[in-house]
Amino acid sequence: MATKLKDSLLVVEDSHEDFKMLQRLMRRMAVQNPIYRCSSGDEVFDFLYQEGNYQNPDLAPRPSVILLDLNLPGIDGRNVLERLKQDTTFREIPIVVFTTSAHPKDVEFCYEKGANGYLIKPMDAQELRKIIQAFVDYWLEVNTPPA
């Protein structure tokens, strides 16, 4: 199945190494979607509301899905999730949490606040590849996002 080229992905990840690994894996999977990155919760809001460094809409297109780390500097991922799902402008954008936390309270909290998925970052490279492949297959290829 062909990847929907117009659909952008917003990755919210503060670790440069984790983001580079994610980019590398997606390149190997032939993902053609534009990938944008925010490294803090504060930056997410600038990006989505097109404020600060993101006033040019070409620099901050509306993403079709957000891949969100929970542990971020400034406003953390839990608050980002909660605020976006309460905002009528952004609540329909799917948010998939991608974090190292396997704590049941985090999982429960995220689903209660409207997360559309919860993926735990594995330490094993092969497992990481499988998880990213499943994300790409569903969220970037199969899923139909709202208009």
MODELLER restraints for C-alpha pairs under 7 A, 6 or more apart:
rsr = mdl.restraints
at = mdl.atoms
rsr.add(forms.Gaussian(group=physical.xy_distance, feature=features.Distance(at['CA:1:A'], at['CA:141:A']), mean=6.69, stdev=0.5))
rsr.add(forms.Gaussian(group=physical.xy_distance, feature=features.Distance(at['CA:2:A'], at['CA:141:A']), mean=6.64, stdev=0.5))
rsr.add(forms.Gaussian(group=physical.xy_distance, feature=features.Distance(at['CA:3:A'], at['CA:31:A']), mean=6.70, stdev=0.5))
rsr.add(forms.Gaussian(group=physical.xy_distance, feature=features.Distance(at['CA:3:A'], at['CA:32:A']), mean=6.66, stdev=0.5))
rsr.add(forms.Gaussian(group=physical.xy_distance, feature=features.Distance(at['CA:3:A'], at['CA:140:A']), mean=6.16, stdev=0.5))
rsr.add(forms.Gaussian(group=physical.xy_distance, feature=features.Distance(at['CA:3:A'], at['CA:141:A']), mean=4.93, stdev=0.5))
rsr.add(forms.Gaussian(group=physical.xy_distance, feature=features.Distance(at['CA:4:A'], at['CA:33:A']), mean=6.85, stdev=0.5))
rsr.add(forms.Gaussian(group=physical.xy_distance, feature=features.Distance(at['CA:4:A'], at['CA:140:A']), mean=6.65, stdev=0.5))
rsr.add(forms.Gaussian(group=physical.xy_distance, feature=features.Distance(at['CA:4:A'], at['CA:141:A']), mean=6.30, stdev=0.5))
rsr.add(forms.Gaussian(group=physical.xy_distance, feature=features.Distance(at['CA:5:A'], at['CA:32:A']), mean=5.79, stdev=0.5))
rsr.add(forms.Gaussian(group=physical.xy_distance, feature=features.Distance(at['CA:5:A'], at['CA:33:A']), mean=4.88, stdev=0.5))
rsr.add(forms.Gaussian(group=physical.xy_distance, feature=features.Distance(at['CA:6:A'], at['CA:33:A']), mean=6.52, stdev=0.5))
rsr.add(forms.Gaussian(group=physical.xy_distance, feature=features.Distance(at['CA:7:A'], at['CA:33:A']), mean=5.96, stdev=0.5))
rsr.add(forms.Gaussian(group=physical.xy_distance, feature=features.Distance(at['CA:7:A'], at['CA:63:A']), mean=6.68, stdev=0.5))
rsr.add(forms.Gaussian(group=physical.xy_distance, feature=features.Distance(at['CA:7:A'], at['CA:64:A']), mean=5.50, stdev=0.5))
rsr.add(forms.Gaussian(group=physical.xy_distance, feature=features.Distance(at['CA:8:A'], at['CA:33:A']), mean=5.49, stdev=0.5))
rsr.add(forms.Gaussian(group=physical.xy_distance, feature=features.Distance(at['CA:8:A'], at['CA:34:A']), mean=4.82, stdev=0.5))
rsr.add(forms.Gaussian(group=physical.xy_distance, feature=features.Distance(at['CA:8:A'], at['CA:35:A']), mean=5.89, stdev=0.5))
rsr.add(forms.Gaussian(group=physical.xy_distance, feature=features.Distance(at['CA:8:A'], at['CA:63:A']), mean=4.82, stdev=0.5))
rsr.add(forms.Gaussian(group=physical.xy_distance, feature=features.Distance(at['CA:8:A'], at['CA:64:A']), mean=5.68, stdev=0.5))
rsr.add(forms.Gaussian(group=physical.xy_distance, feature=features.Distance(at['CA:9:A'], at['CA:33:A']), mean=6.84, stdev=0.5))
rsr.add(forms.Gaussian(group=physical.xy_distance, feature=features.Distance(at['CA:9:A'], at['CA:34:A']), mean=6.32, stdev=0.5))
rsr.add(forms.Gaussian(group=physical.xy_distance, feature=features.Distance(at['CA:9:A'], at['CA:35:A']), mean=4.90, stdev=0.5))
rsr.add(forms.Gaussian(group=physical.xy_distance, feature=features.Distance(at['CA:9:A'], at['CA:36:A']), mean=6.16, stdev=0.5))
rsr.add(forms.Gaussian(group=physical.xy_distance, feature=features.Distance(at['CA:9:A'], at['CA:63:A']), mean=5.25, stdev=0.5))
rsr.add(forms.Gaussian(group=physical.xy_distance, feature=features.Distance(at['CA:9:A'], at['CA:64:A']), mean=6.07, stdev=0.5))
rsr.add(forms.Gaussian(group=physical.xy_distance, feature=features.Distance(at['CA:9:A'], at['CA:65:A']), mean=5.44, stdev=0.5))
rsr.add(forms.Gaussian(group=physical.xy_distance, feature=features.Distance(at['CA:9:A'], at['CA:66:A']), mean=6.05, stdev=0.5))
rsr.add(forms.Gaussian(group=physical.xy_distance, feature=features.Distance(at['CA:10:A'], at['CA:35:A']), mean=6.01, stdev=0.5))
rsr.add(forms.Gaussian(group=physical.xy_distance, feature=features.Distance(at['CA:10:A'], at['CA:36:A']), mean=4.84, stdev=0.5))
rsr.add(forms.Gaussian(group=physical.xy_distance, feature=features.Distance(at['CA:10:A'], at['CA:37:A']), mean=5.69, stdev=0.5))
rsr.add(forms.Gaussian(group=physical.xy_distance, feature=features.Distance(at['CA:10:A'], at['CA:63:A']), mean=5.80, stdev=0.5))
rsr.add(forms.Gaussian(group=physical.xy_distance, feature=features.Distance(at['CA:10:A'], at['CA:65:A']), mean=6.49, stdev=0.5))
rsr.add(forms.Gaussian(group=physical.xy_distance, feature=features.Distance(at['CA:10:A'], at['CA:66:A']), mean=4.79, stdev=0.5))
rsr.add(forms.Gaussian(group=physical.xy_distance, feature=features.Distance(at['CA:10:A'], at['CA:67:A']), mean=6.21, stdev=0.5))
rsr.add(forms.Gaussian(group=physical.xy_distance, feature=features.Distance(at['CA:11:A'], at['CA:36:A']), mean=6.10, stdev=0.5))
rsr.add(forms.Gaussian(group=physical.xy_distance, feature=features.Distance(at['CA:11:A'], at['CA:37:A']), mean=4.79, stdev=0.5))
rsr.add(forms.Gaussian(group=physical.xy_distance, feature=features.Distance(at['CA:11:A'], at['CA:38:A']), mean=6.38, stdev=0.5))
rsr.add(forms.Gaussian(group=physical.xy_distance, feature=features.Distance(at['CA:11:A'], at['CA:66:A']), mean=5.93, stdev=0.5))
rsr.add(forms.Gaussian(group=physical.xy_distance, feature=features.Distance(at['CA:11:A'], at['CA:67:A']), mean=4.78, stdev=0.5))
rsr.add(forms.Gaussian(group=physical.xy_distance, feature=features.Distance(at['CA:11:A'], at['CA:68:A']), mean=6.19, stdev=0.5))
rsr.add(forms.Gaussian(group=physical.xy_distance, feature=features.Distance(at['CA:12:A'], at['CA:37:A']), mean=5.73, stdev=0.5))
rsr.add(forms.Gaussian(group=physical.xy_distance, feature=features.Distance(at['CA:12:A'], at['CA:38:A']), mean=4.81, stdev=0.5))
rsr.add(forms.Gaussian(group=physical.xy_distance, feature=features.Distance(at['CA:12:A'], at['CA:39:A']), mean=5.63, stdev=0.5))
rsr.add(forms.Gaussian(group=physical.xy_distance, feature=features.Distance(at['CA:12:A'], at['CA:40:A']), mean=6.93, stdev=0.5))
rsr.add(forms.Gaussian(group=physical.xy_distance, feature=features.Distance(at['CA:12:A'], at['CA:67:A']), mean=6.06, stdev=0.5))
rsr.add(forms.Gaussian(group=physical.xy_distance, feature=features.Distance(at['CA:12:A'], at['CA:68:A']), mean=4.82, stdev=0.5))
rsr.add(forms.Gaussian(group=physical.xy_distance, feature=features.Distance(at['CA:12:A'], at['CA:69:A']), mean=5.86, stdev=0.5))
rsr.add(forms.Gaussian(group=physical.xy_distance, feature=features.Distance(at['CA:13:A'], at['CA:19:A']), mean=6.37, stdev=0.5))
rsr.add(forms.Gaussian(group=physical.xy_distance, feature=features.Distance(at['CA:13:A'], at['CA:38:A']), mean=6.39, stdev=0.5))
rsr.add(forms.Gaussian(group=physical.xy_distance, feature=features.Distance(at['CA:13:A'], at['CA:39:A']), mean=4.98, stdev=0.5))
rsr.add(forms.Gaussian(group=physical.xy_distance, feature=features.Distance(at['CA:13:A'], at['CA:68:A']), mean=6.76, stdev=0.5))
rsr.add(forms.Gaussian(group=physical.xy_distance, feature=features.Distance(at['CA:13:A'], at['CA:69:A']), mean=5.53, stdev=0.5))
rsr.add(forms.Gaussian(group=physical.xy_distance, feature=features.Distance(at['CA:14:A'], at['CA:39:A']), mean=4.13, stdev=0.5))
rsr.add(forms.Gaussian(group=physical.xy_distance, feature=features.Distance(at['CA:14:A'], at['CA:40:A']), mean=6.17, stdev=0.5))
rsr.add(forms.Gaussian(group=physical.xy_distance, feature=features.Distance(at['CA:14:A'], at['CA:72:A']), mean=6.05, stdev=0.5))
rsr.add(forms.Gaussian(group=physical.xy_distance, feature=features.Distance(at['CA:25:A'], at['CA:129:A']), mean=6.72, stdev=0.5))
rsr.add(forms.Gaussian(group=physical.xy_distance, feature=features.Distance(at['CA:38:A'], at['CA:44:A']), mean=5.75, stdev=0.5))
rsr.add(forms.Gaussian(group=physical.xy_distance, feature=features.Distance(at['CA:40:A'], at['CA:72:A']), mean=5.46, stdev=0.5))
rsr.add(forms.Gaussian(group=physical.xy_distance, feature=features.Distance(at['CA:40:A'], at['CA:73:A']), mean=5.45, stdev=0.5))
rsr.add(forms.Gaussian(group=physical.xy_distance, feature=features.Distance(at['CA:40:A'], at['CA:74:A']), mean=6.37, stdev=0.5))
rsr.add(forms.Gaussian(group=physical.xy_distance, feature=features.Distance(at['CA:40:A'], at['CA:75:A']), mean=6.92, stdev=0.5))
rsr.add(forms.Gaussian(group=physical.xy_distance, feature=features.Distance(at['CA:41:A'], at['CA:72:A']), mean=6.37, stdev=0.5))
rsr.add(forms.Gaussian(group=physical.xy_distance, feature=features.Distance(at['CA:41:A'], at['CA:73:A']), mean=6.91, stdev=0.5))
rsr.add(forms.Gaussian(group=physical.xy_distance, feature=features.Distance(at['CA:41:A'], at['CA:74:A']), mean=6.11, stdev=0.5))
rsr.add(forms.Gaussian(group=physical.xy_distance, feature=features.Distance(at['CA:41:A'], at['CA:75:A']), mean=4.54, stdev=0.5))
rsr.add(forms.Gaussian(group=physical.xy_distance, feature=features.Distance(at['CA:41:A'], at['CA:76:A']), mean=5.62, stdev=0.5))
rsr.add(forms.Gaussian(group=physical.xy_distance, feature=features.Distance(at['CA:41:A'], at['CA:77:A']), mean=6.37, stdev=0.5))
rsr.add(forms.Gaussian(group=physical.xy_distance, feature=features.Distance(at['CA:41:A'], at['CA:80:A']), mean=6.08, stdev=0.5))
rsr.add(forms.Gaussian(group=physical.xy_distance, feature=features.Distance(at['CA:42:A'], at['CA:74:A']), mean=6.45, stdev=0.5))
rsr.add(forms.Gaussian(group=physical.xy_distance, feature=features.Distance(at['CA:42:A'], at['CA:75:A']), mean=5.85, stdev=0.5))
rsr.add(forms.Gaussian(group=physical.xy_distance, feature=features.Distance(at['CA:46:A'], at['CA:52:A']), mean=5.89, stdev=0.5))
rsr.add(forms.Gaussian(group=physical.xy_distance, feature=features.Distance(at['CA:46:A'], at['CA:54:A']), mean=6.32, stdev=0.5))
rsr.add(forms.Gaussian(group=physical.xy_distance, feature=features.Distance(at['CA:47:A'], at['CA:54:A']), mean=5.45, stdev=0.5))
rsr.add(forms.Gaussian(group=physical.xy_distance, feature=features.Distance(at['CA:47:A'], at['CA:60:A']), mean=5.51, stdev=0.5))
rsr.add(forms.Gaussian(group=physical.xy_distance, feature=features.Distance(at['CA:48:A'], at['CA:60:A']), mean=6.80, stdev=0.5))
rsr.add(forms.Gaussian(group=physical.xy_distance, feature=features.Distance(at['CA:48:A'], at['CA:62:A']), mean=6.85, stdev=0.5))
rsr.add(forms.Gaussian(group=physical.xy_distance, feature=features.Distance(at['CA:50:A'], at['CA:56:A']), mean=6.91, stdev=0.5))
rsr.add(forms.Gaussian(group=physical.xy_distance, feature=features.Distance(at['CA:50:A'], at['CA:57:A']), mean=6.65, stdev=0.5))
rsr.add(forms.Gaussian(group=physical.xy_distance, feature=features.Distance(at['CA:50:A'], at['CA:60:A']), mean=6.45, stdev=0.5))
rsr.add(forms.Gaussian(group=physical.xy_distance, feature=features.Distance(at['CA:54:A'], at['CA:60:A']), mean=5.84, stdev=0.5))
rsr.add(forms.Gaussian(group=physical.xy_distance, feature=features.Distance(at['CA:64:A'], at['CA:93:A']), mean=6.16, stdev=0.5))
rsr.add(forms.Gaussian(group=physical.xy_distance, feature=features.Distance(at['CA:64:A'], at['CA:145:A']), mean=6.11, stdev=0.5))
rsr.add(forms.Gaussian(group=physical.xy_distance, feature=features.Distance(at['CA:65:A'], at['CA:93:A']), mean=5.78, stdev=0.5))
rsr.add(forms.Gaussian(group=physical.xy_distance, feature=features.Distance(at['CA:65:A'], at['CA:94:A']), mean=4.97, stdev=0.5))
rsr.add(forms.Gaussian(group=physical.xy_distance, feature=features.Distance(at['CA:65:A'], at['CA:95:A']), mean=5.95, stdev=0.5))
rsr.add(forms.Gaussian(group=physical.xy_distance, feature=features.Distance(at['CA:66:A'], at['CA:94:A']), mean=6.29, stdev=0.5))
rsr.add(forms.Gaussian(group=physical.xy_distance, feature=features.Distance(at['CA:66:A'], at['CA:95:A']), mean=4.74, stdev=0.5))
rsr.add(forms.Gaussian(group=physical.xy_distance, feature=features.Distance(at['CA:66:A'], at['CA:96:A']), mean=6.14, stdev=0.5))
rsr.add(forms.Gaussian(group=physical.xy_distance, feature=features.Distance(at['CA:67:A'], at['CA:95:A']), mean=6.05, stdev=0.5))
rsr.add(forms.Gaussian(group=physical.xy_distance, feature=features.Distance(at['CA:67:A'], at['CA:96:A']), mean=4.97, stdev=0.5))
rsr.add(forms.Gaussian(group=physical.xy_distance, feature=features.Distance(at['CA:67:A'], at['CA:97:A']), mean=5.84, stdev=0.5))
rsr.add(forms.Gaussian(group=physical.xy_distance, feature=features.Distance(at['CA:67:A'], at['CA:98:A']), mean=6.17, stdev=0.5))
rsr.add(forms.Gaussian(group=physical.xy_distance, feature=features.Distance(at['CA:68:A'], at['CA:77:A']), mean=6.52, stdev=0.5))
rsr.add(forms.Gaussian(group=physical.xy_distance, feature=features.Distance(at['CA:68:A'], at['CA:95:A']), mean=6.78, stdev=0.5))
rsr.add(forms.Gaussian(group=physical.xy_distance, feature=features.Distance(at['CA:68:A'], at['CA:96:A']), mean=6.06, stdev=0.5))
rsr.add(forms.Gaussian(group=physical.xy_distance, feature=features.Distance(at['CA:68:A'], at['CA:97:A']), mean=4.66, stdev=0.5))
rsr.add(forms.Gaussian(group=physical.xy_distance, feature=features.Distance(at['CA:68:A'], at['CA:98:A']), mean=5.51, stdev=0.5))
rsr.add(forms.Gaussian(group=physical.xy_distance, feature=features.Distance(at['CA:69:A'], at['CA:77:A']), mean=5.87, stdev=0.5))
rsr.add(forms.Gaussian(group=physical.xy_distance, feature=features.Distance(at['CA:69:A'], at['CA:97:A']), mean=5.87, stdev=0.5))
rsr.add(forms.Gaussian(group=physical.xy_distance, feature=features.Distance(at['CA:69:A'], at['CA:98:A']), mean=5.05, stdev=0.5))
rsr.add(forms.Gaussian(group=physical.xy_distance, feature=features.Distance(at['CA:69:A'], at['CA:99:A']), mean=5.01, stdev=0.5))
rsr.add(forms.Gaussian(group=physical.xy_distance, feature=features.Distance(at['CA:70:A'], at['CA:76:A']), mean=6.01, stdev=0.5))
rsr.add(forms.Gaussian(group=physical.xy_distance, feature=features.Distance(at['CA:70:A'], at['CA:77:A']), mean=3.89, stdev=0.5))
rsr.add(forms.Gaussian(group=physical.xy_distance, feature=features.Distance(at['CA:70:A'], at['CA:78:A']), mean=5.82, stdev=0.5))
rsr.add(forms.Gaussian(group=physical.xy_distance, feature=features.Distance(at['CA:70:A'], at['CA:99:A']), mean=5.94, stdev=0.5))
rsr.add(forms.Gaussian(group=physical.xy_distance, feature=features.Distance(at['CA:71:A'], at['CA:77:A']), mean=6.00, stdev=0.5))
rsr.add(forms.Gaussian(group=physical.xy_distance, feature=features.Distance(at['CA:78:A'], at['CA:110:A']), mean=7.00, stdev=0.5))
rsr.add(forms.Gaussian(group=physical.xy_distance, feature=features.Distance(at['CA:81:A'], at['CA:113:A']), mean=6.87, stdev=0.5))
rsr.add(forms.Gaussian(group=physical.xy_distance, feature=features.Distance(at['CA:82:A'], at['CA:113:A']), mean=5.53, stdev=0.5))
rsr.add(forms.Gaussian(group=physical.xy_distance, feature=features.Distance(at['CA:84:A'], at['CA:90:A']), mean=5.68, stdev=0.5))
rsr.add(forms.Gaussian(group=physical.xy_distance, feature=features.Distance(at['CA:84:A'], at['CA:91:A']), mean=5.62, stdev=0.5))
rsr.add(forms.Gaussian(group=physical.xy_distance, feature=features.Distance(at['CA:85:A'], at['CA:91:A']), mean=4.18, stdev=0.5))
rsr.add(forms.Gaussian(group=physical.xy_distance, feature=features.Distance(at['CA:85:A'], at['CA:113:A']), mean=6.99, stdev=0.5))
rsr.add(forms.Gaussian(group=physical.xy_distance, feature=features.Distance(at['CA:85:A'], at['CA:114:A']), mean=6.15, stdev=0.5))
rsr.add(forms.Gaussian(group=physical.xy_distance, feature=features.Distance(at['CA:92:A'], at['CA:146:A']), mean=6.98, stdev=0.5))
rsr.add(forms.Gaussian(group=physical.xy_distance, feature=features.Distance(at['CA:94:A'], at['CA:116:A']), mean=5.70, stdev=0.5))
rsr.add(forms.Gaussian(group=physical.xy_distance, feature=features.Distance(at['CA:95:A'], at['CA:115:A']), mean=5.43, stdev=0.5))
rsr.add(forms.Gaussian(group=physical.xy_distance, feature=features.Distance(at['CA:95:A'], at['CA:116:A']), mean=5.42, stdev=0.5))
rsr.add(forms.Gaussian(group=physical.xy_distance, feature=features.Distance(at['CA:95:A'], at['CA:117:A']), mean=6.87, stdev=0.5))
rsr.add(forms.Gaussian(group=physical.xy_distance, feature=features.Distance(at['CA:96:A'], at['CA:115:A']), mean=6.07, stdev=0.5))
rsr.add(forms.Gaussian(group=physical.xy_distance, feature=features.Distance(at['CA:96:A'], at['CA:116:A']), mean=5.49, stdev=0.5))
rsr.add(forms.Gaussian(group=physical.xy_distance, feature=features.Distance(at['CA:96:A'], at['CA:117:A']), mean=4.50, stdev=0.5))
rsr.add(forms.Gaussian(group=physical.xy_distance, feature=features.Distance(at['CA:96:A'], at['CA:118:A']), mean=5.67, stdev=0.5))
rsr.add(forms.Gaussian(group=physical.xy_distance, feature=features.Distance(at['CA:97:A'], at['CA:115:A']), mean=6.85, stdev=0.5))
rsr.add(forms.Gaussian(group=physical.xy_distance, feature=features.Distance(at['CA:97:A'], at['CA:117:A']), mean=6.10, stdev=0.5))
rsr.add(forms.Gaussian(group=physical.xy_distance, feature=features.Distance(at['CA:97:A'], at['CA:118:A']), mean=4.68, stdev=0.5))
rsr.add(forms.Gaussian(group=physical.xy_distance, feature=features.Distance(at['CA:97:A'], at['CA:119:A']), mean=5.92, stdev=0.5))
rsr.add(forms.Gaussian(group=physical.xy_distance, feature=features.Distance(at['CA:98:A'], at['CA:118:A']), mean=6.21, stdev=0.5))
rsr.add(forms.Gaussian(group=physical.xy_distance, feature=features.Distance(at['CA:98:A'], at['CA:119:A']), mean=4.80, stdev=0.5))
rsr.add(forms.Gaussian(group=physical.xy_distance, feature=features.Distance(at['CA:98:A'], at['CA:120:A']), mean=5.80, stdev=0.5))
rsr.add(forms.Gaussian(group=physical.xy_distance, feature=features.Distance(at['CA:98:A'], at['CA:121:A']), mean=6.34, stdev=0.5))
rsr.add(forms.Gaussian(group=physical.xy_distance, feature=features.Distance(at['CA:99:A'], at['CA:119:A']), mean=6.55, stdev=0.5))
rsr.add(forms.Gaussian(group=physical.xy_distance, feature=features.Distance(at['CA:99:A'], at['CA:120:A']), mean=5.19, stdev=0.5))
rsr.add(forms.Gaussian(group=physical.xy_distance, feature=features.Distance(at['CA:99:A'], at['CA:121:A']), mean=5.40, stdev=0.5))
rsr.add(forms.Gaussian(group=physical.xy_distance, feature=features.Distance(at['CA:100:A'], at['CA:120:A']), mean=5.35, stdev=0.5))
rsr.add(forms.Gaussian(group=physical.xy_distance, feature=features.Distance(at['CA:100:A'], at['CA:121:A']), mean=4.87, stdev=0.5))
rsr.add(forms.Gaussian(group=physical.xy_distance, feature=features.Distance(at['CA:101:A'], at['CA:120:A']), mean=6.49, stdev=0.5))
rsr.add(forms.Gaussian(group=physical.xy_distance, feature=features.Distance(at['CA:102:A'], at['CA:120:A']), mean=6.31, stdev=0.5))
rsr.add(forms.Gaussian(group=physical.xy_distance, feature=features.Distance(at['CA:107:A'], at['CA:118:A']), mean=6.86, stdev=0.5))
rsr.add(forms.Gaussian(group=physical.xy_distance, feature=features.Distance(at['CA:121:A'], at['CA:128:A']), mean=6.63, stdev=0.5))
rsr.add(forms.Gaussian(group=physical.xy_distance, feature=features.Distance(at['CA:122:A'], at['CA:128:A']), mean=5.67, stdev=0.5))
